[in-house]
Amino acid sequence: MSLSEMSEISEMSETTILSPRALRRLAGAALGALALLATQCALAAIPIEHWTASTGAQVFYVHSPSIPMLDINVDFDAGSRYDPSGKAGLATLAAALLDKGAAARNGQPARDEAQIADAFADTGAVFGGAAGGDRGGIGMRTLTAQPELDQSVALAMQLIQAPTYPDAVVGREKQRLISAIREADAKPGVIADKALAKAMYPGHPYGVSATPASVESISRDDIVKFWRDNYGASRAVITLIGAIDRKQAEAIAEKLTNGLPPGSAAPTMPQVQMTIPASEQRVPHPAQQAAVVTGQPSMARGDPDYFALLVGNYVLGGGGFSSRLTDEVREKRGLTYGVDSYFAPSKQAGPFGISLQTKKEQTNEALALVRQVLTRFVNEGPTEAELKAAKDNLVNGFPLRIDSNRKLLTNVANIGWYGLPLDYLDTWTGQVGKVTRQQVQAAFQRHVHPNAMATVIVGGPE
């Protein structure tokens, strides 16, 4: 699993195939409404409703009448951390192939992938399946007008409850995934990210990445078993944002999950080794610039230090041109075009990391400076001026995090997935505003240990 996959944002891959009629209706529905939605979300409480469906699925719903559309996520506890040994890539295939064939279900005829695409084109819906480190599932956007709404929901129900995973499609998509992995594995940044994940998470699924060999070993039977074991209603979180009422939301949640496989109990995951030995790997590569990454396991989502680390990281390297790392490494010394730091919290402790690219001959100087800046920040924390600027930028930028139904869906899905408070979005700016210098300093000292980080350099001097 790459580092980018660890940052769970519930974004599903989408295939957009719209009929002319659907395109006209979508355009007419959306124009002029997004600005109103952003204003409403930023100024008013976001009324998230939550209940448990009769099937055991957890449901989170927001009534958003500004646009006559509905966005749905169905997240399952079915991420790549459950890939069997030697079969990394299984969760990815299980999710991505849900819309490639479906058996007859609840009055819906059996469909192949072309018929499924045509059916979504008729309703104007957008559907996709994807998997990350912790979860896998589907996302769908559909009109709320009838009969499009009922037809789209019925089709989504059929795809998650009765996927056929045709042999020919499985073979084709495996080869596509293998080709994509081989292409990505030629890039210094990808090589560095995968090596860093392995070094940060020894003996843990978070450190495992799919390879051509692991994907090739996956059979159709493996995919079907993964779906049966992990796509049960009791391991589902449904998020609905749109112009439907509570009664409709309840009915849709029941319809989507009443007929899923029984599933099995989630396997027990090994504990993340929070303290790792300092290490440094240098990987030869002919690229003109070296890719440098360094990091360690840091925090799980929901950690009480989350907001202190969020604000502190904005100062350190997450705030673009206003960050310390950019100022010291790029602006003052010209050692890179870009450097950033990040936290990627997951169900278990996700990583803290820093990444940059630099000229090969400047690699050692740039890395030494990054370590120096990080160590000083952990020891001293931000200045009052830096803290105020970071909090102002984060608070003022908050409306952009929820300025569309899709972004709001992502945030509410994360609330459901990670068990965050229902008023999390309402209190977000207040939580940021309360962070102090002392809290940032203490949080970084608890979660970031500059002398115990793994480092990978691809393409630098040996």
N, C-alpha and C positions, 0 to 999 in steps of 0.2 A: 504494500500500500504506500503510495507517495505521500509526502507531507501535506500536499494540497487536499488529499482525500480525508485527512484527519480533521480538517476544519469543517464540521458538519453544518451545512446551511440549507439542507433540504432542497437543493436545486435539481430538478429532474431534466434529463435530456428530452428535447421535444422534436417531433416531426410535424411540420405545419403543412397540411394539405387541405386547402379550403376551396369550396365551390364558389362561383361568382356570387350567388345569392348570399352565401354566408359572409363573404368578404364585404359586401355592401352593408349587411346588418351589423357586422362587427365595427366597421368604420363609423356608421351612424351612431352606434351606442357609445363609443369611446370618446369621440371628439368633445373637448370642453369639460369632461367630467373629472379628469385626473387631478387638475389643480384644486377643484373643490374637495376631492377626497383627501388630498394632502393637508389642506387647511383644517378640515374636520378632525382628522386623526391627530394633528399636532396640538390643537387647542382643546379638545374634549377627551374625556376618558374613553378608552376603548373597551366596550362592554363584551368581554370574552365570557362566553357561557361554556360550562363543562358538565358532562355527565358520562355515565358508563352505559353503553348500549346493552341490550339483553344478551348479546353475543359475547360480552366481556371486553369489547373494544372501547378504548378511551376516546371520547369525542370532544373537540374544541370548536366552537362556532362563533362567528362574528357576523351580525347583520350589517351589510354594507350596501345600501340601496342606490348609491350614486350612479352605478353602472349596471345595466341589466345582464350581469354575467355572474358566474359562480366559479371560484377556484377551489380545487380539492387536492389535498395531499392524503395519501394513505401510506404511512410509514410503518414498516414492520421491523421487529428486532431480528434483522436478517442481513447484517452487514458482512464485510469481508473478514471480520475477526472470527467468523464461524466457518471459514473455508477449511476443509480438511487438509491435513499435511500433504504437501505435494500437489495440491489442486487449487492454488491461488488463482483467482479469476472466476471461481464458481459463482459467488454471489453476484458478480457483475453480469454474467451471462443469464442467470436466473431472472434478474430484474429486466434486463434489456430485451429479452426475447418474449416477454409476456404478450406483446401485441403482434406476434408473428404467426399466430394460429390459435384457434379456440374451438373446443367441442360445443355441441348444442347445450344450451342451459336456459332453464326457465322461459321457454318459448322462443329463445333466440336460436337461430339456425347455426350450424357449424360454419366457421369462416376460416379461410386462409388469409395470409398477410395482405394480399391485394384487396380482398373483400373487406377486411378490417379498415384499411386505409380509405376505401371508398365510403364506408359507413360513417367514418369520422368526417370526411369531406362533406357529406350530405348534411351533417348537423353543424358544421363549422367548429367542431371541438378540436382542441389540441391535447394530445395525450403522449406521455412518455414514461419509461421506467428506467431507474438507475439505482446504483448501490454505492455506498461509501464504506468507511471503516466500521461504523456502528449499525447503520440501518440501510434497508433497501425498500423499494416500493415504487409507487406511481404518483404522478401529478397530472391533473387534467384541468383545462379551462373550457367552459361551455357557456353558451347563451342560456338565460333562464326562461326564455319564451318556450311555449309548447308548440309542436311536439319535440323540439330539439333537446330540451332538458331531459325528459324521460328517456329518449333514445340514447343520449350520451351516457347517462348513468347506467342504463341497462347494458350497454356495450362494455363499459368499464367493469361492471360486475362480472360479466362473462369472462373477461380477460384475466382477472385476478383469481377467479374461482375455477376456471376450466381451461388453463393454457395447455396446448398440445405439444409444444416444443418439437416441431417436426424434425426428423433426422437430417433432411437436406438443409434446412435452415440452420440447425445447430452447427453442422459442418462448415457451412459458409461463414457464419458469424464468428466461429472460432478462428478461422483463417484471417478474417478482418481484424480481430482483436490481436492476433499474433503479429500481423503486419504493423499495426499501430504501436505495439510494444517495441518492436524492432526499430521502428523509425524514431520513437521517443528515446530509446536507449542509446542513440547516437549523439544525443545532445548533452553537453557538459552539465547543465543545470539538473536534468533528470537523473543522470548518473550520480551526481552529488547528493540529491535529495534521497534517492533510494539507499545509497550507502550510509547516509546519516541516520535514516530511520532504522536500519539494521543495527547500527552501532548504539543508538539510543535505547532500543527495545530488544535486547538479547533474550531469546526464548519466549517472546510475546508476539501475538499476531499483528500488533501494530508495526512490527518491524519487518513484516513479510510483504513482498511485492510479487505481482504476477509476472511470470516469465513465459517465453514461448513454450518451453517444455511443460510447465504446469498447466497451461491452457490446453495444450495438445492432449494431455492425459485425461481431460474431462470428457465424460460420456453423457449421452442424453439421459441415461438412468441416474447419473449423479445429479443432474439439474433437476429432474423430477423429484428426487428424494429431498434435495435441498428445499424446494418449494413446499413439499408436503410437511417437512419438519418445522419450517420457519415462518410460513405464511399463514399462521393461525390467527383467529380473531383475538384471542387473549393476548397476543403479542403485537397488536395493531394500535396505532394512534391515528385518528382521522381528524383532519383539519378542514373546515369549510368556511370560506369567506365569500359573501356575495349577497345578491338581492333575492334571498329566499327567507321564509320565516322559520321559526323554531320547529314547527310541526313538520315542514318539508325537510329540514335538516335531520331530524330524528328518523324520518322515513328513509332518507338516502343512506344514512349510516347503517341502518338495519339491513337495507337491501344489499349494500356493498359487502357486508361481513357475514350475513346469514347464509352460509353455504361454503365458507372457506374450509380447508382441511382442518382436522382437529389440532394438528401441530403437536409439538413436543416441548417439554420444558427446555428453556435455554441452557446450553452447556455452561458449566462454571469456567470463567475465564481466569487464567493465571494472573497474579498480582503484578502490577508494573514495578520493576526495580527502580525505585526513585533516585537512588544514588548510583551513578555509573562512574567507572574510572575514566580519568582524562585520557583521551586518545587522539591521534592525528593520522589520517590516511592521505596519501598523495597518489593520485591516479593519473597516469600519463594520458594526454589527449592533444591532437594536433590543432585544436582551436586557437585563435589568435589571443583570446582572453581566458583567464583562469576563472572558474566558478568556485567560490568559497562559501561553505555553509558550516555553521557551528550551532550546537544546541544540546538540550537535555530534556528528560521528562519533567513536567512542571506542575500542571493543575488539571483537575477534572472540572467540568462545567457545574456551576452551582457552588463552587468554592467561595467562602465568605470574603476572600481577598480579591474576588473577580474585578470589582470596580476600581480598587486601588491599583491593580496591575494594568487594567485598561488605560487609566489615566497616565500612569507612569510610563507605559510602553509608548504612548503617543509622544511623550517628551523624548524618550530614548531613541526610537527609530520608526515608530508607526505614524508619525505626523508629517511625512514627506519632507519638504524643504525646511520645515520649522523644527526638525528633530536634531538632537545632538549628533547622532552618527552622521547624518548628511552634512551638517555644518563642519564637523571635524575631518571627516574622511574625503568628502567631495569638495566642499566650498573652500576650505582653508588649504588643502594639500593636493587636490585634483587627482586622487588615487582611484576614483570610480565615478561612473555616471549615476549610479544608484546603489544605495544600501538601505536595508530595512530590517526591523526586528518585529517579531510577532509572537503571540500566544495562540495556540490552537487547541483549546480545551475540548475534551470528548467525554464519553461515558466514564472512561478511566482517564488517568492523568495524561493529557496531551502534551505536546512539546512547547518549550520556548526555544526560539531560534533566531539567528541572524544570518542574512545572506547578502552577498554582493558579487559583482564581477569586476575584475581589474586586469591591467596588463600583466603578462606573465612575470616580467622582471620586477614588478612592484608588489607581487603577492605577499611576500614575507613582511614588508613594511606595512601594507594595508591591514593584514591580519593582526599584527602586533598592536597597531593603533586601535582597531576594533576592540581587542581585549582590554586595552588600557581604558578606553571610554566606558566600556561595560563595567569594569571593576570599580571605577570611580563612581559611576552612577549607583551601583549597588551599595557602596559604602556611604555615600553622601545623600542620595536621593536628588530630587529636582530642586531648583531654586523656587522662591515664591512667584517670581515673574513667569518662569516656565510653567509652573503648575496652573496659574491663572489662565495663561494663553491656551494651554491644553484643554482645560475645562470649558472655556468659552467656545473653542472650536468644536468640541464634541457636542456640547449642548446646542449650539446654533446649527450644527449639521444634522441633528436628530430627525427633523422632519423628512430629510432625504432618505432616511432608512425605512420610512413607512409611506412613501408618496405614491404607491400604487397597490392595488389588491394583491399583486404577486409578491411584492416585498412584505406586505402585512402578513400574507399567508406564511412566508418563510419564518417571520418572527414568531407568529402564534404557534406554528408547528414546532419550533424550538422550545417554546414554553411548555408545550405538551410533552415533547420527547424527553426533556431534561427535568421535568417536574418543577419548573419555576413558578413563582406566585402568579396568579391570574392578573394582578395589577402590575406586573413587571414593567410593561411598556409605559404605564401611567407614572410610575415612580422613577423611571430610568434617568431622566435629567436631574431629578433631585438626588439620586444616589451619586451621580457624577459630581454634582455640586458640593456634596458633603466631604469629598475626599480631601485629606490633609497631606502635607509634606511628610509628616511622621508616619502616616499610614502607608504611603507609597514606599518609603524607605524600608519599613518593617516588612511589608509584603514581599518586596524584591529580595530581601535578605532571607526570607523563609523559602522562597520558590526558585531563586536563581543563584547558582553557585559557579562563578567564573572559573574556579580551579578544578571543576569536575564536569567538563563538557566534552562531547565528542566533536571532532572537526574533520571535515573532508575537503580536500582541495583537488579539483579536477583541471588538469591542464597547466598547473603551475610548475615552478622549478622543482626538480626531484631532490 
